[in-house]
Amino acid sequence: MPLTSLTAHQPGKAVWTLIALAFNAARLPLWMLLFLPSRFRQNPKWTFRQALGVRALRAFLWNSSVVKVRVPCSLLPGAEKSRFVVCEPASSQYFTGCTTQDEKIKPGQVGATWYPKPLLRGEDRASSRFVVLHFHGGAYVIGDGRTKDAGFAAKTFLNETDVEYVFAAQYRIASAKDCRFPAQLQDAVTAYCHLLFELNIPASRIVVSGDSAGGHLVLGLLRYLSDHGAEVNLPDPACAWVWSGWISPHLSNISPGSASRNPNSATDYITDAFGEWGSSCLAPNFSSLHPEADEKISKSSLNHPYLDFHSYPFRSKTPIWFVAGSCEVLLQLIVTTYENFRKFSPENRVDLEIIKEAPHDFLLTGNIIGFRDEAVEGARRANTYLRSVTDGPSDGMAAARI
């Protein structure tokens, strides 16, 4: 019997959690001693805090995957109070294609947290600044976009970019019952429609952004707009930021052990178990035919144009900015995906930044594991790209800057 079949349910989950807490508490002093000399750190250029933080977060994610931790996604305001809002499902006219192909997955209410305060309908805004629609990371199985989750990312945007408001969507977690794909894409469409039609924010002032799994969702939304935007009357946003995008859950699903074999395995906190858990929960439950697929896509397959953007690049009217950390396991996949988008269409305006010495998703975890400066640097570069594609032509932006 697989280990996770015992530890994902009580009492096995409680027993494993107690053992994991005791075991890692015993290892913590050893890690602290090991990382005192810089030569024994995963990256000699890292600080003690960074080395310890990456190692501890790796252990947390691995154990979370073993017990398949459940993250409640309440639609109650909670600590966010008036900053938390609930978006009603977008009108059915905005859903078509793969968003309607699973009869059990229907558009639903979507929670979201505003930063720094709620933007109300008709409220005056500085017209030259932007609203970011942000999707959090977490392999589609953890995270909620609230302050403890996405607060650092939102604050970094507000402090370092031409962004006036951040709207962090709480899309459905794939590990919940009947919340597999396309639930997350439905929620992305609903959140985008809320900004466009409920708050009357022009698409030209909206930046769609996402980290890790959220970056994957950004690409899904852009593909949907590319395929169906004209049909359902949804305009394209001004720009997209894809932070350490989980480009292909498909590869996590078919290549067990890919993270541990990666050259950057030692300098990242992502584990095979975490990716495999997320991808197995996300897998759709319908067969479909997409014009860019070579053959009919089988039921439960992640090899789908809306799920594997490495294998299926697409034409996008929205400029896309990819960013990766030089120490993350997804680095090469992100680089080749960026290259694939460039080659796919000369109309694609894409750019790539690689932040030196940074692990995966430093935007989400920078305040926790000591990569604040890298997050600030990334936000400033994102803002430079935003200005280049909204204030004029983006000549010279095609080459990656490393």
Secondary structure by P-SEA (a helix, b strand, c coil): ccaaaaaacaaaaaaaaaaaaaaaaaaaaaaaaaaccccccccccccaaaaaaaaaaaaaaaaaaaacbbbbbccccccccccbbbbcccccccccccccccccccccbbbbccccccccccccccccbbbbbbbbbcccccccccccccaaaaaaaaacccccbbbbbbcccccccccccaaaaaaaaaaaaaaccccccccccbbbbbccaaaaaaaaaaaaaaacccccccccccbbbbccccccaaaaaacccccccccccccccccaaaaaaaaaaacccccccccccccccccccccccccccccbbbbbcbbbbbbbbccccaaaaaaaaaaaaaaaccccbbbbbbbcccccccccccccccaaaaaaaaaaaaaaaaaaaccccccccccccc
